[in-house]
Structure formats: structure tokens, C-alpha cells
Amino acid sequence: MPGIIERYRQRLPFAHGDPVVSLGEGSTPLVLAPRLSERAGVEVWLKLEGANPTGSFKDRGMTCAVSAAVREGAEAIVCASTGNTAASAAAYAARAGLRGAVIVPEGKIATGKLAQALMHGARVIALRGNFDEALALVRELTARHPIALVNSVNDFRIEGQKTAAFEVLEALDGELDALCIPVGNAGNITAYWKGFKEAGVRPRLFGFQAAGAAPLVHGAPVEHPETVASAIRIGNPARWEEAMDAMTASGGAVASVTDAQILEAYRFLAAGEGIFCEPASAAGIAGLLAHGAGDARRIACVLTGHGLKDPQTALEHAGAVVPCAPELEAIERAVLG
Ligand code: AN7
């Protein structure tokens, strides 16, 4: 499959002949979740955005943001990130031959994401501060220097990410009542709403935040956000107004889920559906299970990132391995016992 710029060029701000920096992103699976559907009492489809080239939905936006940066003659890109944006920006910068710098909250990003950003050759800067502080600083930095900012405050990111809404609609023949999605900096829910509106449909959008990082639920920024779902440890979302508009105008809602609910949904999806997502992605499932999705009969949930991004959290919350001596009897006990 071609990447999303080639696939949806008529609906994106790119002309034929414009530079395209792509890793073949998009065209991710949409799979029915029978056990989750039974538990939730509705038909639930899962959009596996962890199947993108760097393992998260960010690649849809990044192919657009980086292609536009190349078109504008940029030599470097920068972002603040809880991890996935950093991994994606680093990969697309490498692909484009641009310099990349990523600012992450020190000690607060998942191991896989850190490994990705470093392997792709980005300069990884660990800020003694949180994501919100990092974003404020890179906004100032890019106002002073000719470096392209590739956070979702960049409109090309929203353009790229709206293509996920097109794909969901294509797979379901346009029949969708509601969408459940985790919300951090609020770019992705903004993008889905834009995509749905452009496609002429209005499913209810239900956004879910972690209880310790739920500014949209409280109606005020959270100064010290905390959650096991490090990707959405964000206290002052940049697309605040647009996210609230998406949920209000679509007849949806915003609500929060506890870390315990997130981890329960995380394990349930992995063990019950065979789908391993990262904790932030499970927040959308936890929200559906805890709060429902109104009167919807058919729902899509966006699983924003792959479980392999965060092996440490997985190992902390999964079962133990079974030690075994190299003997048949011991193996029998271990396997069958
Ligand atoms: C797996 O990488 O903000 O509401 O800097 O990685 O569009 O921010 C990540 C966000 C959900 C929330 N799920 O999306 C970053 C970053 C995963 C994520 C979100 C993120 P937005």
C-alpha cells in the first residue's frame, strides 16, 4: 500500500510533484473485538494504529509535517514529546535526511520509544520538566530559529491524522455510531473530527483521559500530571478548544479513567483479544467499559500505539515466567501443571 499522502492526495494539501517523505504509513487493520463487544454490549471495532511503521498513529501526521518541512526548505525539525512523536519525528527526519531534535520529559518516556529516537539518530534531549513545559519551550525555540516544529500544533499533523477517520469509514461502509479515543495533547481527536466532517458523517466522539492527567474533565490545566499511561501524561493540551468542540458538537463526552482501569483494559485486550497496545491506548477501552458510549450500537476504538513500545509496564503487570530444569518430567509439570 502507498503511504497516506499518495493514497489521499486529493484530500490533503499536497500537489503532484511535491516532495513526499513516507514510510508506507496508514492502511492499518480494523478488527472486530468479539470479547470486548460482548462485555461492552455493543459491536466494537479496533483500529490498530500500532501497525504503523514506527508503531503509533503519529506516523500519519508525521509524513505530512515532514514532507511540508522539506517543501519549505527546512534543514531541521524539532518536537516536544511523551515518546511516540519523538520516535516518529526521528524516523521521518532520518528518512528525509534532516536533522532531528526531540525534547522528552526526563525518565518519563517508555523504553521502546527512547530506543527508537536514539536509533534513528535524533538528538534526544531529556528535560528536567514535564511535556507541557517542553512544548512551551520548543514553541519559543522555533519562533526564534528556522526549525520546523512537528508537534500537533502544526496543522499538517492534523491533516495527516484525519486519514484514519477515512479508513475507518471505508472499512465499515460509513456505518459508525461512535468513536472512543484516548486524549493527551488533543491533536488526534481534533484530526478524527475533521476527517469525519469532511466525509460528511458525525459519529459521537468519546475522549478519555487518565484520572491523574485529566484537564479537559476538570476544565482546568493540571500542573503535575501523573499516570501509568506515560504517553498521555499531559496537563495542558494544545488543542483544548478543538477537542472540546469535537466532543460537544458530535454529542459525545469527555471522561476520565483510573490507572487501575487502564491496566485492567490493557491486560484484557492482550489476553482476551490477542491485541497488545500500550497503556495510553487502553485508556479508550477502559473509558468505554467504565462510561459506555451513549446509545451507540457500532463503535470504533483507536488503539493509538503498540504494546511493545513499553515493555517495562507490560512486565510489571503481566504474569511471571515459569522456570524449568532441562528434563522431560520438569517440562511436563511446567507445561501441563
Ligand atoms: C499512544 O508523543 O503527545 O491527544 O508527544 O502517544 O493527539 O496527544 C503522544 C500522545 C494517545 C494522545 N495515545 O494523542 C507525544 C504525545 C498514544 C500517544 C496519545 C498519545 P493526542
Residues whose N, C-alpha, C, O or C-beta is under 5 A from the ligand:
A	BS01	AN7	A80 S81 T82 G83 N84 T85 A86 P182 V183 G184 N185 A186 G187 N188 I189 A231 A280 S281 T304 G305
